[in-house]
Amino acid sequence: DTAVSQTPKYLVTQMGNDKSIKCEQNLGHDTMYWYKQDSKKFLKIMFSYNNKELIINETVPNRFSPKSPDKAHLNLHINSLELGDSAVYFCASSPIGGGTREQYFGPGTRLTVT
Amino acid sequence: AQSVAQPEDQVNVAEGNPLTVKCTYSVSGNPYLFWYVQYPNRGLQFLLKYITGDNLVKGSYGFEAEFNKSQTSFHLKKPSALVSDSALYFCAVRDTNDYKLSFGAGTTVTVRA
């Protein structure tokens, strides 16, 4: 059973398009996250939701919009894609936001903008 | 503010030799410290964490890490490295008063046979 799953695994699209990445966790966790890993492997938090409430909203372009329909799902919608958006996007979850508990990561979605 | 530094981009060791991956941190409060490993084309996997108590923590796959408050360090160690330990290792810190987990830049470990 996959704990944190993401779809799609690969996404190739052209500049200017709008795309979404979906994330689901079956761990019963309250908190979910989106991270961006760039080509140099730097990992940066983008957003976090705790039980459908936004608790972390880093400085990212407003073309990026997270949506959490319920605490098991956190989707990432990206408008007007740019070349610089090419990266691997990771979803993660943890039992609570902050605190002592570790995060569980999905397999990643490799986004390539051409 | 919180931050993590991993001073080595790469660590190369021979199989069977000890492996150390260095990490130093900066927080305003007390730190919660974590190590994760990323294999090629995979997500991050949790290895171990320090929350409080014993400064030496043991984790998955024979890894351990030592918390040193005076040196603000949390180095990852394995007494005898395996070729299968070759991967990208991330140190991460969370201040006790922060939701965010801040990651270091990562250290690529290569274990040669």
Interface residues (C-beta under 8 A of the other chain):
Chain A: V4 K40 K41 F42 L43 K44 I45 S48 I55 I56 F90 A92 G97 G98 G99 T100 E102 Q103 Y104 F105 G106 P107 G108
Chain B: Y32 F34 Y36 Q38 N41 R42 G43 L44 Q45 F46 K49 I51 L88 F90 R94 D98 Y99 K100 L101 S102 F103 A105 G106
